[in-house]
Amino acid sequence: MEHCSGCMSPTTCSHKHRCMRNMPVADMATNVADTDTPISLEAAARKATPVYSGFVKYFPRAMREVARVSFIGNEQHNPGSPLHWDRSKSKDEPDAMMRHLIDHVLGEEIDTDECLHLAKVAWRAMANLEKYLEENET
């Protein structure tokens, strides 16, 4: 069975193949509900962001590796401190992401700290995305 590229629901979904990210919140209440029962805009927005079924279930191994990068990076840059993202030491996400991607492409899969270069690419991509979303919140 084919699936909607925006929400991964069957093609018979009520989204009519429109990505929920681009859908106005006011439209979500009628497009997310599986029944004719109206739902609140807040509930519709939450249903349009399936964190577990649309992210965690897709990438559990990758998430584990990225979390490992967070832990090892914290021990490297903040030894003995509780796990946290020290943004003062994390300012060049796009450049660092590309350095790790190049290392991977050139055949060096594992960095000197035993982390996968691809996991570091993912960490830097998530950090870059997080900063972008914070700066552009409305």
ZIFEN-V688393 format. One record per residue. N is the residue number from 1. RES is the residue in three letters. SS is DSSP state (h for helix, s for strand, l for the rest). NEAR is the number of other ideal C-beta (glycine too) atoms within 10 Angstrom. Layout:
BEGIN
n: (N | N)
res: (RES | RES)
ss: (SS | SS)
near: (NEAR | NEAR)
END
This chain:
BEGIN
n: (1 | 2 | 3 | 4 | 5 | 6 | 7 | 8 | 9 | 10 | 11 | 12 | 13 | 14 | 15 | 16 | 17 | 18 | 19 | 20 | 21 | 22 | 23 | 24 | 25 | 26 | 27 | 28 | 29 | 30 | 31 | 32 | 33 | 34 | 35 | 36 | 37 | 38 | 39 | 40 | 41 | 42 | 43 | 44 | 45 | 46 | 47 | 48 | 49 | 50 | 51 | 52 | 53 | 54 | 55 | 56 | 57 | 58 | 59 | 60 | 61 | 62 | 63 | 64 | 65 | 66 | 67 | 68 | 69 | 70 | 71 | 72 | 73 | 74 | 75 | 76 | 77 | 78 | 79 | 80 | 81 | 82 | 83 | 84 | 85 | 86 | 87 | 88 | 89 | 90 | 91 | 92 | 93 | 94 | 95 | 96 | 97 | 98 | 99 | 100 | 101 | 102 | 103 | 104 | 105 | 106 | 107 | 108 | 109 | 110 | 111 | 112 | 113 | 114 | 115 | 116 | 117 | 118 | 119 | 120 | 121 | 122 | 123 | 124 | 125 | 126 | 127 | 128 | 129 | 130 | 131 | 132 | 133 | 134 | 135 | 136 | 137 | 138)
res: (MET | GLU | HIS | CYS | SER | GLY | CYS | MET | SER | PRO | THR | THR | CYS | SER | HIS | LYS | HIS | ARG | CYS | MET | ARG | ASN | MET | PRO | VAL | ALA | ASP | MET | ALA | THR | ASN | VAL | ALA | ASP | THR | ASP | THR | PRO | ILE | SER | LEU | GLU | ALA | ALA | ALA | ARG | LYS | ALA | THR | PRO | VAL | TYR | SER | GLY | PHE | VAL | LYS | TYR | PHE | PRO | ARG | ALA | MET | ARG | GLU | VAL | ALA | ARG | VAL | SER | PHE | ILE | GLY | ASN | GLU | GLN | HIS | ASN | PRO | GLY | SER | PRO | LEU | HIS | TRP | ASP | ARG | SER | LYS | SER | LYS | ASP | GLU | PRO | ASP | ALA | MET | MET | ARG | HIS | LEU | ILE | ASP | HIS | VAL | LEU | GLY | GLU | GLU | ILE | ASP | THR | ASP | GLU | CYS | LEU | HIS | LEU | ALA | LYS | VAL | ALA | TRP | ARG | ALA | MET | ALA | ASN | LEU | GLU | LYS | TYR | LEU | GLU | GLU | ASN | GLU | THR)
ss: (l | l | s | l | l | l | l | l | l | s | l | l | l | l | l | l | l | l | l | h | h | h | l | l | h | h | h | h | h | h | h | h | l | l | l | l | l | l | l | l | h | h | h | h | h | h | h | l | l | l | h | h | h | h | h | h | l | l | l | h | h | h | h | h | h | h | h | h | h | h | h | h | h | h | h | h | h | l | l | l | l | l | l | l | l | l | h | h | h | l | l | l | h | h | h | h | h | h | h | h | h | h | h | h | h | l | l | l | l | s | l | l | l | l | l | s | h | h | h | h | h | h | h | h | h | h | h | h | h | h | h | h | h | h | h | l | l | l)
near: (5 | 8 | 12 | 18 | 11 | 17 | 22 | 12 | 16 | 10 | 12 | 8 | 17 | 14 | 19 | 10 | 13 | 16 | 12 | 22 | 9 | 8 | 19 | 8 | 12 | 9 | 16 | 22 | 17 | 12 | 18 | 22 | 15 | 10 | 7 | 6 | 6 | 11 | 17 | 10 | 15 | 11 | 14 | 21 | 16 | 14 | 17 | 20 | 10 | 16 | 9 | 8 | 9 | 13 | 13 | 11 | 10 | 12 | 12 | 10 | 8 | 14 | 15 | 10 | 18 | 21 | 13 | 16 | 23 | 18 | 11 | 16 | 19 | 17 | 13 | 11 | 13 | 14 | 7 | 6 | 10 | 6 | 11 | 9 | 15 | 11 | 10 | 7 | 10 | 16 | 10 | 11 | 18 | 11 | 10 | 17 | 19 | 13 | 15 | 24 | 16 | 12 | 17 | 18 | 9 | 9 | 6 | 12 | 10 | 13 | 16 | 6 | 12 | 8 | 21 | 18 | 20 | 18 | 24 | 24 | 21 | 19 | 24 | 23 | 16 | 16 | 19 | 16 | 11 | 13 | 14 | 11 | 9 | 8 | 7 | 7 | 6 | 2)
END
